[in-house]
């Protein structure tokens, strides 16, 4: 795949990973195994609020083709087929979920050194067409994203934004909700080895004059242990401690606390992931 401007969906990716990834209040356990034929099986069990769920996933990769299958406890079956470089710098993804016959979707991505383009079409009686495009370089990119409903002939979503990415810092400004909201994010690696990262993000919804400011950071204590924390202006504090106790296997402990409601007890999450 060509190295060029990132996809529109990846705008604010670094900030998003610091502020959203691995924060959870559920108990989750997953274990993976791999056969000699290259098939990877992943079994996952989770519990949140007294509700238990689980699924079994199978993944198979061969050259430029990947096949995925997920079966959950509600008997839903999700499948995906990904093929890379059918044509130069392209990726095609077909997905479907049973028994929801209207969930089928085909997506095509094209990555060029000066542009990226993605289109997805739903496979149902009243499909939507999702299109996103960016132009620029790996450092500066301008992009837009839209969803068009063929049956009604109307746009149900359109966003636009700009992203700046440098080796040690970056940020983005994205208009969402048909221009009714804006999200500004910024990240900065505080050291050359990128062990520490500081992040700030502010969102504003114009129709309600509602603002949310979130600050956070991550720090790599050593090659195996990482801690993260975030706090917003509504008093929501969350932390994550993740330790790689074996290659590709992680123990993650997370917690959330409402600083403006001291009478509420903190909530904690625990995740154990075992990989071959």
N, C-alpha and C positions, 0 to 999 in steps of 0.2 A: 504494500500500500504506500502511496506517495506521502511524503512529509510536507504538510502544508498547514493552512489554518484549521483549527479544531472545529468539530461539529458544534452547532448552536447549543445542543443539549449539554455540552461540556463547558459552556461558559460558567465561571465561578466554581469549577470542579474542585480545586484545591481547598478553597474556603468551605465548600460543602462537605468535604471529607472530614475536616476538622470539627465542623459544627453539627454534623448529623450522623456520620458513620459510627456504628457500634454502640450508640446510646440506646438502651433498651431496659424495660422493666420486667421482661419475661425470663423464664428459665428455659434454656435451649441446649440440647445435646445433639451433636451430629458426628457421624463416623463414616469414613469413606474407605473403599477398597478398590483395587484395580486388578483386572484379570490379565492373563497373558495375551489376550486378543486386543487389548487396549480399551476395553469397556470399563468405565469408572462408575461404581454404585455409591450413592450417598444416601444414608438414612438419617432423618431428622425428626426429633421429637421436641415439642415446645409446650410450655404451660404459662398462661397469663390470666390472672383474675379468676382462677379456678377452672378455666376452659383449657382442655388439652387438645393439641393438634399434632399432626405428623405427616410426613410424606417420604416417598422413596423416589430418588432421581437417578437416571441412568444417562451417561454421556459417552459418546463415541466419536473419536476424531480419526480421520484418514486423509492424509495430504491436505488439501484445501477445503475439506468438507467436515462439518461437525453436526451430529444429530443429538438432540436432547429429548428426554421423556420424563415427566413428573406425574406421579400418582399420589393424591393426598387422601386423608381419612374420610373425606366426604365423597369419595369415588370420582373426583374430577381428574381428568387426564389432560395434561398439557404437553404438546409436542412442538418441536422447532427444528428447522433445517437451515443451516448456514453454509453458504458456499462463497469462498473468497476468490477474487481474481478470475471470475468467469470471463470478464473483459479486464484489461489493465486498470488497476486502481479502483476496482468495484467490489462490493460485498452485497450479496442477496440473502435475505432472511425471510423464511416462511414460517408462520406460527398458527396454531389452532388449539382450541380448548373444547373438550367434550365433557358434558353434553350440551354446551352452549354453541349451537351450530352457527351463530352469528359472530363468533369471536375470531374467525379466520382473518389473517392479515398477511400481506406480502410487502416487504420493505426492501428498497434498493438504496445503497449508499455509494457515492462516488467521491473519491478524495483526490485532489490535484494539488500541486505545489502552490497554486494561487487561489484555490476555491474548494469548497466542499458542498455537497448537495445530497439531500436525503428526501425520498418520497415513499409514503406508505399508503396502501389502499386496502380498505376493509372488504372482506368477501361476504357480503350480505345484501339483502334486498334494497337497503337504503344506505349505501356506503359513504364513508367520509374519506376525503383525500387529505393527508397530512404532508406538508412540504416545508422543508427548512433549507436554508442556504447561507453560506458565509463566503466572504471574499477577504483577501488580505495575505498575511504571512503567518508563520508560527508564533510571531510576537504580537502582532496587532491584527484583529479580525473584526469585521462588521457583519452582523447576521440578522436574519429574520426567520420567523416560524409562523405557520398559518395552518388552520384546519377548515376545510370547505365541505359542507354537506350537500351532496349532489341532489337529493330529493327536494330540499327546500331552496336550493340555490343561494345559500347564505353562508358567510363566514362565521363559524362558531368560536374561533380563537385566532388571534394574531398578536405576535410579540415581536420585539425588535431590540437589539442591543449592540454593545461594543465591548470587546475584551482586550486587555493588555496583559501579556505574560512575558516576564523576564526571568533570568535564572534565579534571582533572589527575592523577587516581589512581583505582584500582579494584582489586577482587579478587573471588575466589570460593572457595567451599568445596563440593566435590562428592564424594559417596559413590558408589563404583563397585563392580563385581564383586559384586553382590548384597550390598553392605554390608561386604565383606571388605577394601576399600581406600578410602582417602580422599586427595584431592588438594587442596591449598591453594595458591593462587597470588595474587600481588600485583604490580601495576605502578604506577610513579610517573613522570610526566613532570617532569624536573628543571628545565625552563625553560618560560616562557609560550608560546614558539613551538613547543614539542614537538619540538625538535631532538634532545634526549637523553631516553632512557627507561631506567629501571632496573627489573629484574624479578627476583622471587624465587619459587621454586616448591618445595614439598615434597610428596612422596608417601609414604604408609605402607601396607604390606600387613600386616594384622593377623595372618593365619594364619602368616606366616613372620617377623614382627617385622622386616621389611626396610624401611629408610628410604632415600630418595634426595632429596638437597637439591641444587637447581640454581639458580645465580644467573647473571644475564646482563644485557646492556644493548645498546642501539643508539644511534648518534649520527649525525646528518646533518651531514656536513662542509660541504657546500654544497647547492645545489638539485639537483645531479646525482649526488652521491656519498654513500653510506651505508655505515657499518661496523657489524658486530655481533659479539658474542662471548658465550660461555657456558662455565661450568665447573661440574661436579658433584662430590659428595663421593667419587666413585669415581676421580677424577683425569682424567676425560675433558674435554679442552679443545677447543673448536671456534670458528672465526672465519669471518666472511664480509665480503668487500669487493664492493660493487655500484656500478657506474657507468653512468649513462644517457648514452651517447655520441651518441645521436640520439633524437628524440622517440619514445617507446614502445619503444626498443631498448636492451637492457641487456647489459653484460658483468659476469658474476658469478664471483668467485674465492673458493673456500672451502677450508678445511683442518681436519683433526682431528688431535689428538695425545694420547697416553696418558701422562700425567705420572707414573704409577705403574709404567710399563714402559718405561724409558728405552731399552731395546735395540730397541724397535719403531720403525720409520720412520714419520714423519708421512704421512698420506694427504691428497691434494689433489683438488679437483674444479674443473671449469671449465665455465661455461655461457655461450652466446652466443645471444641472442634478438633477432631482427630483426622489427619490425612496421611496417606502412605508416602 
